[in-house]
Structures are given as structure tokens and as C-alpha cells.
């Protein structure tokens, strides 16, 4: 979070990041059966994967 928002990550909860990613996934999903572009990477975070 420091790299993205340039702020101390302890001020934000992990839930806030999950909510933002969830909103992005919902907005990117224009067709019900389209692929997920945002992938979860265990122990690292998230990555964007364009097909």
C-alpha cells in the first residue's frame, strides 16, 4: 500500500484492499462468463493478467 498510496499501510486494514480489488473485479466483468483479469497471488498480493 505504501507504493500505491504513498501512505503508511498500518492506517488501512487489509479488508480495504480486498474491497477495492473486489470492486475492480466486478467492474471489469462486463460479461458473466468472461475471464477474471485480476488474479490472487498467495503470499504476494494481486496481479493483472490480460489474455
mmCIF entry with sequence, helices, sheets and N, C-alpha, C, O atoms, coordinates in Angstrom:
data_MODEL
# 
_entry.id   MODEL 
# 
_entity.id                         1 
_entity.type                       polymer 
_entity.pdbx_number_of_molecules   1 
# 
_entity_poly.entity_id                      1 
_entity_poly.type                           'polypeptide(L)' 
_entity_poly.nstd_linkage                   no 
_entity_poly.nstd_monomer                   no 
_entity_poly.pdbx_seq_one_letter_code       
;(UNK)(UNK)(UNK)(UNK)(UNK)(UNK)(UNK)(UNK)(UNK)(UNK)(UNK)(UNK)(UNK)(UNK)(UNK)(UNK)
(UNK)(UNK)(UNK)(UNK)(UNK)(UNK)(UNK)(UNK)(UNK)(UNK)(UNK)(UNK)(UNK)(UNK)(UNK)(UNK)
(UNK)(UNK)(UNK)(UNK)(UNK)(UNK)(UNK)(UNK)(UNK)(UNK)(UNK)(UNK)(UNK)(UNK)(UNK)(UNK)
(UNK)(UNK)(UNK)
;
_entity_poly.pdbx_seq_one_letter_code_can   XXXXXXXXXXXXXXXXXXXXXXXXXXXXXXXXXXXXXXXXXXXXXXXXXXX 
_entity_poly.pdbx_strand_id                 A 
# 
loop_
_entity_poly_seq.entity_id 
_entity_poly_seq.num 
_entity_poly_seq.mon_id 
_entity_poly_seq.hetero 
1 1  UNK n 
1 2  UNK n 
1 3  UNK n 
1 4  UNK n 
1 5  UNK n 
1 6  UNK n 
1 7  UNK n 
1 8  UNK n 
1 9  UNK n 
1 10 UNK n 
1 11 UNK n 
1 12 UNK n 
1 13 UNK n 
1 14 UNK n 
1 15 UNK n 
1 16 UNK n 
1 17 UNK n 
1 18 UNK n 
1 19 UNK n 
1 20 UNK n 
1 21 UNK n 
1 22 UNK n 
1 23 UNK n 
1 24 UNK n 
1 25 UNK n 
1 26 UNK n 
1 27 UNK n 
1 28 UNK n 
1 29 UNK n 
1 30 UNK n 
1 31 UNK n 
1 32 UNK n 
1 33 UNK n 
1 34 UNK n 
1 35 UNK n 
1 36 UNK n 
1 37 UNK n 
1 38 UNK n 
1 39 UNK n 
1 40 UNK n 
1 41 UNK n 
1 42 UNK n 
1 43 UNK n 
1 44 UNK n 
1 45 UNK n 
1 46 UNK n 
1 47 UNK n 
1 48 UNK n 
1 49 UNK n 
1 50 UNK n 
1 51 UNK n 
# 
_struct_asym.id          A 
_struct_asym.entity_id   1 
# 
loop_
_struct_conf.conf_type_id 
_struct_conf.id 
_struct_conf.pdbx_PDB_helix_id 
_struct_conf.beg_label_comp_id 
_struct_conf.beg_label_asym_id 
_struct_conf.beg_label_seq_id 
_struct_conf.pdbx_beg_PDB_ins_code 
_struct_conf.end_label_comp_id 
_struct_conf.end_label_asym_id 
_struct_conf.end_label_seq_id 
_struct_conf.pdbx_end_PDB_ins_code 
_struct_conf.beg_auth_comp_id 
_struct_conf.beg_auth_asym_id 
_struct_conf.beg_auth_seq_id 
_struct_conf.end_auth_comp_id 
_struct_conf.end_auth_asym_id 
_struct_conf.end_auth_seq_id 
_struct_conf.pdbx_PDB_helix_class 
_struct_conf.details 
_struct_conf.pdbx_PDB_helix_length 
HELX_P HELX_P1 AA1 UNK A 2  ? UNK A 5  ? UNK A 2  UNK A 5  1 ? 4  
HELX_P HELX_P2 AA2 UNK A 9  ? UNK A 11 ? UNK A 9  UNK A 11 5 ? 3  
HELX_P HELX_P3 AA3 UNK A 14 ? UNK A 28 ? UNK A 14 UNK A 28 1 ? 15 
# 
_struct_conf_type.id          HELX_P 
_struct_conf_type.criteria    ? 
_struct_conf_type.reference   ? 
# 
_struct_sheet.id               AA1 
_struct_sheet.type             ? 
_struct_sheet.number_strands   2 
_struct_sheet.details          ? 
# 
_struct_sheet_order.sheet_id     AA1 
_struct_sheet_order.range_id_1   1 
_struct_sheet_order.range_id_2   2 
_struct_sheet_order.offset       ? 
_struct_sheet_order.sense        anti-parallel 
# 
loop_
_struct_sheet_range.sheet_id 
_struct_sheet_range.id 
_struct_sheet_range.beg_label_comp_id 
_struct_sheet_range.beg_label_asym_id 
_struct_sheet_range.beg_label_seq_id 
_struct_sheet_range.pdbx_beg_PDB_ins_code 
_struct_sheet_range.end_label_comp_id 
_struct_sheet_range.end_label_asym_id 
_struct_sheet_range.end_label_seq_id 
_struct_sheet_range.pdbx_end_PDB_ins_code 
_struct_sheet_range.beg_auth_comp_id 
_struct_sheet_range.beg_auth_asym_id 
_struct_sheet_range.beg_auth_seq_id 
_struct_sheet_range.end_auth_comp_id 
_struct_sheet_range.end_auth_asym_id 
_struct_sheet_range.end_auth_seq_id 
AA1 1 UNK A 38 ? UNK A 41 ? UNK A 38 UNK A 41 
AA1 2 UNK A 45 ? UNK A 48 ? UNK A 45 UNK A 48 
# 
loop_
_atom_site.group_PDB 
_atom_site.id 
_atom_site.type_symbol 
_atom_site.label_atom_id 
_atom_site.label_alt_id 
_atom_site.label_comp_id 
_atom_site.label_asym_id 
_atom_site.label_entity_id 
_atom_site.label_seq_id 
_atom_site.pdbx_PDB_ins_code 
_atom_site.Cartn_x 
_atom_site.Cartn_y 
_atom_site.Cartn_z 
_atom_site.occupancy 
_atom_site.B_iso_or_equiv 
_atom_site.pdbx_formal_charge 
_atom_site.auth_seq_id 
_atom_site.auth_comp_id 
_atom_site.auth_asym_id 
_atom_site.auth_atom_id 
_atom_site.pdbx_PDB_model_num 
ATOM 1   N N  . UNK A 1 1  ? 0.818   -1.195  0.000   1.00 0.00 ? 1  UNK A N  1 
ATOM 2   C CA . UNK A 1 1  ? 0.000   0.000   0.000   1.00 0.00 ? 1  UNK A CA 1 
ATOM 3   C C  . UNK A 1 1  ? 0.859   1.256   0.000   1.00 0.00 ? 1  UNK A C  1 
ATOM 4   O O  . UNK A 1 1  ? 0.443   2.304   -0.493  1.00 0.00 ? 1  UNK A O  1 
ATOM 5   N N  . UNK A 1 2  ? 2.051   1.142   0.552   1.00 0.00 ? 2  UNK A N  1 
ATOM 6   C CA . UNK A 1 2  ? 2.935   2.303   0.534   1.00 0.00 ? 2  UNK A CA 1 
ATOM 7   C C  . UNK A 1 2  ? 3.285   2.695   -0.891  1.00 0.00 ? 2  UNK A C  1 
ATOM 8   O O  . UNK A 1 2  ? 3.385   3.882   -1.200  1.00 0.00 ? 2  UNK A O  1 
ATOM 9   N N  . UNK A 1 3  ? 3.475   1.702   -1.771  1.00 0.00 ? 3  UNK A N  1 
ATOM 10  C CA . UNK A 1 3  ? 3.821   2.001   -3.163  1.00 0.00 ? 3  UNK A CA 1 
ATOM 11  C C  . UNK A 1 3  ? 2.662   2.616   -3.928  1.00 0.00 ? 3  UNK A C  1 
ATOM 12  O O  . UNK A 1 3  ? 2.873   3.466   -4.794  1.00 0.00 ? 3  UNK A O  1 
ATOM 13  N N  . UNK A 1 4  ? 1.443   2.198   -3.620  1.00 0.00 ? 4  UNK A N  1 
ATOM 14  C CA . UNK A 1 4  ? 0.277   2.668   -4.359  1.00 0.00 ? 4  UNK A CA 1 
ATOM 15  C C  . UNK A 1 4  ? -0.198  4.025   -3.852  1.00 0.00 ? 4  UNK A C  1 
ATOM 16  O O  . UNK A 1 4  ? -0.384  4.958   -4.633  1.00 0.00 ? 4  UNK A O  1 
ATOM 17  N N  . UNK A 1 5  ? -0.393  4.129   -2.539  1.00 0.00 ? 5  UNK A N  1 
ATOM 18  C CA . UNK A 1 5  ? -0.983  5.346   -1.979  1.00 0.00 ? 5  UNK A CA 1 
ATOM 19  C C  . UNK A 1 5  ? 0.025   6.234   -1.267  1.00 0.00 ? 5  UNK A C  1 
ATOM 20  O O  . UNK A 1 5  ? -0.325  7.312   -0.786  1.00 0.00 ? 5  UNK A O  1 
ATOM 21  N N  . UNK A 1 6  ? 1.290   5.781   -1.195  1.00 0.00 ? 6  UNK A N  1 
ATOM 22  C CA . UNK A 1 6  ? 2.342   6.553   -0.542  1.00 0.00 ? 6  UNK A CA 1 
ATOM 23  C C  . UNK A 1 6  ? 1.974   6.928   0.890   1.00 0.00 ? 6  UNK A C  1 
ATOM 24  O O  . UNK A 1 6  ? 2.236   8.044   1.338   1.00 0.00 ? 6  UNK A O  1 
ATOM 25  N N  . UNK A 1 7  ? 1.373   5.994   1.593   1.00 0.00 ? 7  UNK A N  1 
ATOM 26  C CA . UNK A 1 7  ? 0.978   6.215   2.980   1.00 0.00 ? 7  UNK A CA 1 
ATOM 27  C C  . UNK A 1 7  ? 1.313   4.971   3.791   1.00 0.00 ? 7  UNK A C  1 
ATOM 28  O O  . UNK A 1 7  ? 1.503   3.883   3.246   1.00 0.00 ? 7  UNK A O  1 
ATOM 29  N N  . UNK A 1 8  ? 1.379   5.152   5.081   1.00 0.00 ? 8  UNK A N  1 
ATOM 30  C CA . UNK A 1 8  ? 1.664   4.049   5.989   1.00 0.00 ? 8  UNK A CA 1 
ATOM 31  C C  . UNK A 1 8  ? 0.536   3.029   5.939   1.00 0.00 ? 8  UNK A C  1 
ATOM 32  O O  . UNK A 1 8  ? -0.625  3.364   6.175   1.00 0.00 ? 8  UNK A O  1 
ATOM 33  N N  . UNK A 1 9  ? 0.880   1.786   5.631   1.00 0.00 ? 9  UNK A N  1 
ATOM 34  C CA . UNK A 1 9  ? -0.142  0.760   5.468   1.00 0.00 ? 9  UNK A CA 1 
ATOM 35  C C  . UNK A 1 9  ? -0.853  0.419   6.762   1.00 0.00 ? 9  UNK A C  1 
ATOM 36  O O  . UNK A 1 9  ? -1.954  -0.131  6.725   1.00 0.00 ? 9  UNK A O  1 
ATOM 37  N N  . UNK A 1 10 ? -0.263  0.725   7.900   1.00 0.00 ? 10 UNK A N  1 
ATOM 38  C CA . UNK A 1 10 ? -0.913  0.382   9.170   1.00 0.00 ? 10 UNK A CA 1 
ATOM 39  C C  . UNK A 1 10 ? -2.176  1.203   9.405   1.00 0.00 ? 10 UNK A C  1 
ATOM 40  O O  . UNK A 1 10 ? -2.983  0.859   10.268  1.00 0.00 ? 10 UNK A O  1 
ATOM 41  N N  . UNK A 1 11 ? -2.357  2.285   8.646   1.00 0.00 ? 11 UNK A N  1 
ATOM 42  C CA . UNK A 1 11 ? -3.566  3.099   8.789   1.00 0.00 ? 11 UNK A CA 1 
ATOM 43  C C  . UNK A 1 11 ? -4.769  2.453   8.111   1.00 0.00 ? 11 UNK A C  1 
ATOM 44  O O  . UNK A 1 11 ? -5.915  2.794   8.406   1.00 0.00 ? 11 UNK A O  1 
ATOM 45  N N  . UNK A 1 12 ? -4.502  1.521   7.201   1.00 0.00 ? 12 UNK A N  1 
ATOM 46  C CA . UNK A 1 12 ? -5.562  0.873   6.448   1.00 0.00 ? 12 UNK A CA 1 
ATOM 47  C C  . UNK A 1 12 ? -5.671  -0.582  6.874   1.00 0.00 ? 12 UNK A C  1 
ATOM 48  O O  . UNK A 1 12 ? -4.690  -1.200  7.289   1.00 0.00 ? 12 UNK A O  1 
ATOM 49  N N  . UNK A 1 13 ? -6.840  -1.099  6.768   1.00 0.00 ? 13 UNK A N  1 
ATOM 50  C CA . UNK A 1 13 ? -6.991  -2.517  7.072   1.00 0.00 ? 13 UNK A CA 1 
ATOM 51  C C  . UNK A 1 13 ? -6.807  -3.329  5.802   1.00 0.00 ? 13 UNK A C  1 
ATOM 52  O O  . UNK A 1 13 ? -6.955  -2.811  4.695   1.00 0.00 ? 13 UNK A O  1 
ATOM 53  N N  . UNK A 1 14 ? -6.489  -4.582  5.967   1.00 0.00 ? 14 UNK A N  1 
ATOM 54  C CA . UNK A 1 14 ? -6.348  -5.478  4.816   1.00 0.00 ? 14 UNK A CA 1 
ATOM 55  C C  . UNK A 1 14 ? -7.687  -5.599  4.097   1.00 0.00 ? 14 UNK A C  1 
ATOM 56  O O  . UNK A 1 14 ? -7.734  -5.817  2.886   1.00 0.00 ? 14 UNK A O  1 
ATOM 57  N N  . UNK A 1 15 ? -8.763  -5.457  4.845   1.00 0.00 ? 15 UNK A N  1 
ATOM 58  C CA . UNK A 1 15 ? -10.107 -5.543  4.267   1.00 0.00 ? 15 UNK A CA 1 
ATOM 59  C C  . UNK A 1 15 ? -10.329 -4.443  3.234   1.00 0.00 ? 15 UNK A C  1 
ATOM 60  O O  . UNK A 1 15 ? -11.040 -4.654  2.252   1.00 0.00 ? 15 UNK A O  1 
ATOM 61  N N  . UNK A 1 16 ? -9.737  -3.285  3.440   1.00 0.00 ? 16 UNK A N  1 
ATOM 62  C CA . UNK A 1 16 ? -9.902  -2.175  2.493   1.00 0.00 ? 16 UNK A CA 1 
ATOM 63  C C  . UNK A 1 16 ? -9.333  -2.545  1.126   1.00 0.00 ? 16 UNK A C  1 
ATOM 64  O O  . UNK A 1 16 ? -9.950  -2.263  0.099   1.00 0.00 ? 16 UNK A O  1 
ATOM 65  N N  . UNK A 1 17 ? -8.171  -3.169  1.112   1.00 0.00 ? 17 UNK A N  1 
ATOM 66  C CA . UNK A 1 17 ? -7.561  -3.583  -0.157  1.00 0.00 ? 17 UNK A CA 1 
ATOM 67  C C  . UNK A 1 17 ? -8.437  -4.635  -0.824  1.00 0.00 ? 17 UNK A C  1 
ATOM 68  O O  . UNK A 1 17 ? -8.684  -4.566  -2.028  1.00 0.00 ? 17 UNK A O  1 
ATOM 69  N N  . UNK A 1 18 ? -8.905  -5.603  -0.054  1.00 0.00 ? 18 UNK A N  1 
ATOM 70  C CA . UNK A 1 18 ? -9.778  -6.642  -0.602  1.00 0.00 ? 18 UNK A CA 1 
ATOM 71  C C  . UNK A 1 18 ? -11.045 -6.033  -1.201  1.00 0.00 ? 18 UNK A C  1 
ATOM 72  O O  . UNK A 1 18 ? -11.508 -6.481  -2.251  1.00 0.00 ? 18 UNK A O  1 
ATOM 73  N N  . UNK A 1 19 ? -11.601 -5.033  -0.554  1.00 0.00 ? 19 UNK A N  1 
ATOM 74  C CA . UNK A 1 19 ? -12.800 -4.373  -1.074  1.00 0.00 ? 19 UNK A CA 1 
ATOM 75  C C  . UNK A 1 19 ? -12.517 -3.654  -2.381  1.00 0.00 ? 19 UNK A C  1 
ATOM 76  O O  . UNK A 1 19 ? -13.331 -3.708  -3.304  1.00 0.00 ? 19 UNK A O  1 
ATOM 77  N N  . UNK A 1 20 ? -11.381 -2.983  -2.475  1.00 0.00 ? 20 UNK A N  1 
ATOM 78  C CA . UNK A 1 20 ? -11.023 -2.282  -3.715  1.00 0.00 ? 20 UNK A CA 1 
ATOM 79  C C  . UNK A 1 20 ? -10.822 -3.277  -4.862  1.00 0.00 ? 20 UNK A C  1 
ATOM 80  O O  . UNK A 1 20 ? -11.282 -3.044  -5.979  1.00 0.00 ? 20 UNK A O  1 
ATOM 81  N N  . UNK A 1 21 ? -10.143 -4.369  -4.581  1.00 0.00 ? 21 UNK A N  1 
ATOM 82  C CA . UNK A 1 21 ? -9.909  -5.386  -5.614  1.00 0.00 ? 21 UNK A CA 1 
ATOM 83  C C  . UNK A 1 21 ? -11.236 -6.018  -6.026  1.00 0.00 ? 21 UNK A C  1 
ATOM 84  O O  . UNK A 1 21 ? -11.456 -6.274  -7.210  1.00 0.00 ? 21 UNK A O  1 
ATOM 85  N N  . UNK A 1 22 ? -12.108 -6.266  -5.076  1.00 0.00 ? 22 UNK A N  1 
ATOM 86  C CA . UNK A 1 22 ? -13.422 -6.823  -5.385  1.00 0.00 ? 22 UNK A CA 1 
ATOM 87  C C  . UNK A 1 22 ? -14.212 -5.886  -6.294  1.00 0.00 ? 22 UNK A C  1 
ATOM 88  O O  . UNK A 1 22 ? -14.859 -6.335  -7.240  1.00 0.00 ? 22 UNK A O  1 
ATOM 89  N N  . UNK A 1 23 ? -14.158 -4.593  -6.009  1.00 0.00 ? 23 UNK A N  1 
ATOM 90  C CA . UNK A 1 23 ? -14.848 -3.611  -6.857  1.00 0.00 ? 23 UNK A CA 1 
ATOM 91  C C  . UNK A 1 23 ? -14.253 -3.585  -8.259  1.00 0.00 ? 23 UNK A C  1 
ATOM 92  O O  . UNK A 1 23 ? -14.993 -3.511  -9.240  1.00 0.00 ? 23 UNK A O  1 
ATOM 93  N N  . UNK A 1 24 ? -12.931 -3.644  -8.369  1.00 0.00 ? 24 UNK A N  1 
ATOM 94  C CA . UNK A 1 24 ? -12.294 -3.674  -9.687  1.00 0.00 ? 24 UNK A CA 1 
ATOM 95  C C  . UNK A 1 24 ? -12.695 -4.921  -10.471 1.00 0.00 ? 24 UNK A C  1 
ATOM 96  O O  . UNK A 1 24 ? -12.989 -4.842  -11.663 1.00 0.00 ? 24 UNK A O  1 
ATOM 97  N N  . UNK A 1 25 ? -12.707 -6.060  -9.804  1.00 0.00 ? 25 UNK A N  1 
ATOM 98  C CA . UNK A 1 25 ? -13.106 -7.303  -10.478 1.00 0.00 ? 25 UNK A CA 1 
ATOM 99  C C  . UNK A 1 25 ? -14.532 -7.197  -11.000 1.00 0.00 ? 25 UNK A C  1 
ATOM 100 O O  . UNK A 1 25 ? -14.818 -7.612  -12.123 1.00 0.00 ? 25 UNK A O  1 
ATOM 101 N N  . UNK A 1 26 ? -15.420 -6.645  -10.192 1.00 0.00 ? 26 UNK A N  1 
ATOM 102 C CA . UNK A 1 26 ? -16.819 -6.505  -10.595 1.00 0.00 ? 26 UNK A CA 1 
ATOM 103 C C  . UNK A 1 26 ? -16.951 -5.568  -11.798 1.00 0.00 ? 26 UNK A C  1 
ATOM 104 O O  . UNK A 1 26 ? -17.732 -5.844  -12.708 1.00 0.00 ? 26 UNK A O  1 
ATOM 105 N N  . UNK A 1 27 ? -16.210 -4.484  -11.812 1.00 0.00 ? 27 UNK A N  1 
ATOM 106 C CA . UNK A 1 27 ? -16.289 -3.520  -12.905 1.00 0.00 ? 27 UNK A CA 1 
ATOM 107 C C  . UNK A 1 27 ? -15.673 -4.060  -14.195 1.00 0.00 ? 27 UNK A C  1 
ATOM 108 O O  . UNK A 1 27 ? -16.120 -3.714  -15.289 1.00 0.00 ? 27 UNK A O  1 
ATOM 109 N N  . UNK A 1 28 ? -14.655 -4.903  -14.071 1.00 0.00 ? 28 UNK A N  1 
ATOM 110 C CA . UNK A 1 28 ? -14.019 -5.481  -15.257 1.00 0.00 ? 28 UNK A CA 1 
ATOM 111 C C  . UNK A 1 28 ? -14.827 -6.625  -15.851 1.00 0.00 ? 28 UNK A C  1 
ATOM 112 O O  . UNK A 1 28 ? -14.620 -6.985  -17.010 1.00 0.00 ? 28 UNK A O  1 
ATOM 113 N N  . UNK A 1 29 ? -15.725 -7.191  -15.097 1.00 0.00 ? 29 UNK A N  1 
ATOM 114 C CA . UNK A 1 29 ? -16.507 -8.342  -15.546 1.00 0.00 ? 29 UNK A CA 1 
ATOM 115 C C  . UNK A 1 29 ? -17.750 -7.825  -16.273 1.00 0.00 ? 29 UNK A C  1 
ATOM 116 O O  . UNK A 1 29 ? -18.818 -7.695  -15.674 1.00 0.00 ? 29 UNK A O  1 
ATOM 117 N N  . UNK A 1 30 ? -17.606 -7.534  -17.555 1.00 0.00 ? 30 UNK A N  1 
ATOM 118 C CA . UNK A 1 30 ? -18.708 -6.969  -18.332 1.00 0.00 ? 30 UNK A CA 1 
ATOM 119 C C  . UNK A 1 30 ? -19.652 -8.049  -18.857 1.00 0.00 ? 30 UNK A C  1 
ATOM 120 O O  . UNK A 1 30 ? -20.828 -7.785  -19.109 1.00 0.00 ? 30 UNK A O  1 
ATOM 121 N N  . UNK A 1 31 ? -19.134 -9.256  -19.018 1.00 0.00 ? 31 UNK A N  1 
ATOM 122 C CA . UNK A 1 31 ? -19.921 -10.389 -19.498 1.00 0.00 ? 31 UNK A CA 1 
ATOM 123 C C  . UNK A 1 31 ? -19.833 -11.478 -18.429 1.00 0.00 ? 31 UNK A C  1 
ATOM 124 O O  . UNK A 1 31 ? -18.748 -11.745 -17.912 1.00 0.00 ? 31 UNK A O  1 
ATOM 125 N N  . UNK A 1 32 ? -20.963 -12.111 -18.091 1.00 0.00 ? 32 UNK A N  1 
ATOM 126 C CA . UNK A 1 32 ? -20.952 -13.084 -16.986 1.00 0.00 ? 32 UNK A CA 1 
ATOM 127 C C  . UNK A 1 32 ? -19.866 -14.158 -17.056 1.00 0.00 ? 32 UNK A C  1 
ATOM 128 O O  . UNK A 1 32 ? -19.305 -14.523 -16.022 1.00 0.00 ? 32 UNK A O  1 
ATOM 129 N N  . UNK A 1 33 ? -19.560 -14.665 -18.232 1.00 0.00 ? 33 UNK A N  1 
ATOM 130 C CA . UNK A 1 33 ? -18.588 -15.754 -18.337 1.00 0.00 ? 33 UNK A CA 1 
ATOM 131 C C  . UNK A 1 33 ? -17.220 -15.293 -18.844 1.00 0.00 ? 33 UNK A C  1 
ATOM 132 O O  . UNK A 1 33 ? -16.435 -16.103 -19.336 1.00 0.00 ? 33 UNK A O  1 
ATOM 133 N N  . UNK A 1 34 ? -16.939 -14.013 -18.726 1.00 0.00 ? 34 UNK A N  1 
ATOM 134 C CA . UNK A 1 34 ? -15.636 -13.509 -19.153 1.00 0.00 ? 34 UNK A CA 1 
ATOM 135 C C  . UNK A 1 34 ? -14.571 -13.913 -18.121 1.00 0.00 ? 34 UNK A C  1 
ATOM 136 O O  . UNK A 1 34 ? -14.898 -14.184 -16.965 1.00 0.00 ? 34 UNK A O  1 
ATOM 137 N N  . UNK A 1 35 ? -13.312 -13.952 -18.535 1.00 0.00 ? 35 UNK A N  1 
ATOM 138 C CA . UNK A 1 35 ? -12.254 -14.375 -17.615 1.00 0.00 ? 35 UNK A CA 1 
ATOM 139 C C  . UNK A 1 35 ? -11.992 -13.335 -16.523 1.00 0.00 ? 35 UNK A C  1 
ATOM 140 O O  . UNK A 1 35 ? -12.308 -12.157 -16.686 1.00 0.00 ? 35 UNK A O  1 
ATOM 141 N N  . UNK A 1 36 ? -11.417 -13.783 -15.421 1.00 0.00 ? 36 UNK A N  1 
ATOM 142 C CA . UNK A 1 36 ? -11.004 -12.867 -14.357 1.00 0.00 ? 36 UNK A CA 1 
ATOM 143 C C  . UNK A 1 36 ? -9.626  -12.319 -14.709 1.00 0.00 ? 36 UNK A C  1 
ATOM 144 O O  . UNK A 1 36 ? -8.685  -13.081 -14.930 1.00 0.00 ? 36 UNK A O  1 
ATOM 145 N N  . UNK A 1 37 ? -9.514  -11.003 -14.758 1.00 0.00 ? 37 UNK A N  1 
ATOM 146 C CA . UNK A 1 37 ? -8.249  -10.375 -15.116 1.00 0.00 ? 37 UNK A CA 1 
ATOM 147 C C  . UNK A 1 37 ? -7.350  -10.165 -13.904 1.00 0.00 ? 37 UNK A C  1 
ATOM 148 O O  . UNK A 1 37 ? -6.129  -10.099 -14.046 1.00 0.00 ? 37 UNK A O  1 
ATOM 149 N N  . UNK A 1 38 ? -7.928  -10.060 -12.731 1.00 0.00 ? 38 UNK A N  1 
ATOM 150 C CA . UNK A 1 38 ? -7.149  -9.857  -11.522 1.00 0.00 ? 38 UNK A CA 1 
ATOM 151 C C  . UNK A 1 38 ? -7.026  -11.199 -10.816 1.00 0.00 ? 38 UNK A C  1 
ATOM 152 O O  . UNK A 1 38 ? -8.021  -11.793 -10.401 1.00 0.00 ? 38 UNK A O  1 
ATOM 153 N N  . UNK A 1 39 ? -5.795  -11.663 -10.687 1.00 0.00 ? 39 UNK A N  1 
ATOM 154 C CA . UNK A 1 39 ? -5.513  -12.951 -10.067 1.00 0.00 ? 39 UNK A CA 1 
ATOM 155 C C  . UNK A 1 39 ? -4.921  -12.737 -8.679  1.00 0.00 ? 39 UNK A C  1 
ATOM 156 O O  . UNK A 1 39 ? -4.134  -11.813 -8.475  1.00 0.00 ? 39 UNK A O  1 
ATOM 157 N N  . UNK A 1 40 ? -5.292  -13.577 -7.735  1.00 0.00 ? 40 UNK A N  1 
ATOM 158 C CA . UNK A 1 40 ? -4.705  -13.560 -6.405  1.00 0.00 ? 40 UNK A CA 1 
ATOM 159 C C  . UNK A 1 40 ? -3.416  -14.362 -6.423  1.00 0.00 ? 40 UNK A C  1 
ATOM 160 O O  . UNK A 1 40 ? -3.365  -15.462 -6.972  1.00 0.00 ? 40 UNK A O  1 
ATOM 161 N N  . UNK A 1 41 ? -2.377  -13.806 -5.819  1.00 0.00 ? 41 UNK A N  1 
ATOM 162 C CA . UNK A 1 41 ? -1.092  -14.489 -5.708  1.00 0.00 ? 41 UNK A CA 1 
ATOM 163 C C  . UNK A 1 41 ? -0.834  -14.685 -4.213  1.00 0.00 ? 41 UNK A C  1 
ATOM 164 O O  . UNK A 1 41 ? -0.585  -13.725 -3.485  1.00 0.00 ? 41 UNK A O  1 
ATOM 165 N N  . UNK A 1 42 ? -0.897  -15.926 -3.774  1.00 0.00 ? 42 UNK A N  1 
ATOM 166 C CA . UNK A 1 42 ? -0.783  -16.230 -2.354  1.00 0.00 ? 42 UNK A CA 1 
ATOM 167 C C  . UNK A 1 42 ? 0.567   -15.756 -1.815  1.00 0.00 ? 42 UNK A C  1 
ATOM 168 O O  . UNK A 1 42 ? 1.620   -16.048 -2.382  1.00 0.00 ? 42 UNK A O  1 
ATOM 169 N N  . UNK A 1 43 ? 0.508   -15.025 -0.715  1.00 0.00 ? 43 UNK A N  1 
ATOM 170 C CA . UNK A 1 43 ? 1.716   -14.534 -0.070  1.00 0.00 ? 43 UNK A CA 1 
ATOM 171 C C  . UNK A 1 43 ? 2.318   -13.293 -0.686  1.00 0.00 ? 43 UNK A C  1 
ATOM 172 O O  . UNK A 1 43 ? 3.290   -12.744 -0.167  1.00 0.00 ? 43 UNK A O  1 
ATOM 173 N N  . UNK A 1 44 ? 1.735   -12.836 -1.814  1.00 0.00 ? 44 UNK A N  1 
ATOM 174 C CA . UNK A 1 44 ? 2.281   -11.669 -2.509  1.00 0.00 ? 44 UNK A CA 1 
ATOM 175 C C  . UNK A 1 44 ? 1.237   -10.563 -2.621  1.00 0.00 ? 44 UNK A C  1 
ATOM 176 O O  . UNK A 1 44 ? 1.490   -9.425  -2.226  1.00 0.00 ? 44 UNK A O  1 
ATOM 177 N N  . UNK A 1 45 ? 0.069   -10.894 -3.156  1.00 0.00 ? 45 UNK A N  1 
ATOM 178 C CA . UNK A 1 45 ? -0.984  -9.906  -3.357  1.00 0.00 ? 45 UNK A CA 1 
ATOM 179 C C  . UNK A 1 45 ? -1.810  -10.248 -4.575  1.00 0.00 ? 45 UNK A C  1 
ATOM 180 O O  . UNK A 1 45 ? -2.412  -11.320 -4.649  1.00 0.00 ? 45 UNK A O  1 
ATOM 181 N N  . UNK A 1 46 ? -1.839  -9.334  -5.533  1.00 0.00 ? 46 UNK A N  1 
ATOM 182 C CA . UNK A 1 46 ? -2.648  -9.499  -6.726  1.00 0.00 ? 46 UNK A CA 1 
ATOM 183 C C  . UNK A 1 46 ? -1.819  -9.177  -7.956  1.00 0.00 ? 46 UNK A C  1 
ATOM 184 O O  . UNK A 1 46 ? -0.812  -8.474  -7.876  1.00 0.00 ? 46 UNK A O  1 
ATOM 185 N N  . UNK A 1 47 ? -2.256  -9.704  -9.102  1.00 0.00 ? 47 UNK A N  1 
ATOM 186 C CA . UNK A 1 47 ? -1.637  -9.329  -10.369 1.00 0.00 ? 47 UNK A CA 1 
ATOM 187 C C  . UNK A 1 47 ? -2.708  -9.217  -11.424 1.00 0.00 ? 47 UNK A C  1 
ATOM 188 O O  . UNK A 1 47 ? -3.735  -9.892  -11.359 1.00 0.00 ? 47 UNK A O  1 
ATOM 189 N N  . UNK A 1 48 ? -2.462  -8.351  -12.410 1.00 0.00 ? 48 UNK A N  1 
ATOM 190 C CA . UNK A 1 48 ? -3.374  -8.183  -13.535 1.00 0.00 ? 48 UNK A CA 1 
ATOM 191 C C  . UNK A 1 48 ? -2.874  -9.053  -14.660 1.00 0.00 ? 48 UNK A C  1 
ATOM 192 O O  . UNK A 1 48 ? -1.706  -8.975  -15.041 1.00 0.00 ? 48 UNK A O  1 
ATOM 193 N N  . UNK A 1 49 ? -3.746  -9.880  -15.193 1.00 0.00 ? 49 UNK A N  1 
ATOM 194 C CA . UNK A 1 49 ? -3.373  -10.824 -16.243 1.00 0.00 ? 49 UNK A CA 1 
ATOM 195 C C  . UNK A 1 49 ? -4.273  -10.621 -17.449 1.00 0.00 ? 49 UNK A C  1 
ATOM 196 O O  . UNK A 1 49 ? -5.417  -11.075 -17.463 1.00 0.00 ? 49 UNK A O  1 
ATOM 197 N N  . UNK A 1 50 ? -3.756  -9.938  -18.461 1.00 0.00 ? 50 UNK A N  1 
ATOM 198 C CA . UNK A 1 50 ? -4.513  -9.722  -19.695 1.00 0.00 ? 50 UNK A CA 1 
ATOM 199 C C  . UNK A 1 50 ? -4.354  -10.942 -20.575 1.00 0.00 ? 50 UNK A C  1 
ATOM 200 O O  . UNK A 1 50 ? -3.264  -11.508 -20.659 1.00 0.00 ? 50 UNK A O  1 
ATOM 201 N N  . UNK A 1 51 ? -5.411  -11.350 -21.225 1.00 0.00 ? 51 UNK A N  1 
ATOM 202 C CA . UNK A 1 51 ? -5.355  -12.538 -22.080 1.00 0.00 ? 51 UNK A CA 1 
ATOM 203 C C  . UNK A 1 51 ? -4.894  -12.221 -23.466 1.00 0.00 ? 51 UNK A C  1 
ATOM 204 O O  . UNK A 1 51 ? -4.796  -13.118 -24.303 1.00 0.00 ? 51 UNK A O  1 
# 
